[in-house]
């Protein structure tokens, strides 16, 4: 799908005045152009960004200039109202390799979640890549059906990247795995808001098991000593 956006030049216009008119102030810049102050329709920008995100090329037209391809590089939001108050557009040179951040879309079903009761833990939901502009994709699918046990994990090197797209992240970067369910004691502590952390509980449980093992080993040694004494008496 092609997205198009028209912008106006904002020379000398106050940013607050622009916002009152239902526009979002911003800038557009690139390797072969000077930075320019612009404004775009707030509703159009919101709609395009919700569908295209930051890794889809947009046909961008600034009054008095020819159409170019851009990416939404950065957005700033009002901390109270949540609406967009500023936008940065990066002009892309077609035919030249570029870098971008692409969303990771986790698909499929994990047996470790479905049958073993684990919880999917996503360490990273986007990936830094490089490619030609025409090969840029909106998202990259990550198949979690390979997570069958709690020891399974998905790394960058496991991804099936689209043709022409190369990751700039470490191949051994962990993206996702399934965490084993908590013990009943840990769950109860969470429900009751216990100050003791889950990690502390797990360490405590491990310590108890080790103590039990040590005690059992000690009792075995005592029994051995008793047998030795009996043999001496004989």
Secondary structure, 3 states (H helix, E strand, C coil): CCEEEEEEECCCCCHHHHHHCCEEEEEEEECCEEEEEEEEEHHHHHHHHHHHCCCCCEEEEECCCCCEEEEEEEEEECCCCCCEEEEEEEEECCCCEEEEEEEEEEECCCHHHHCCCCEEEECCCEEEEEEEHHHCCCEEEEEHHHCCCCCCEEEHHHCCCCCCCEECCCCCCEEEEEECCCCHHHHHHHHCCCCCCHHHHHHHHHHHHHHHHHHHHHHHHHHHHHHHHHHHHC
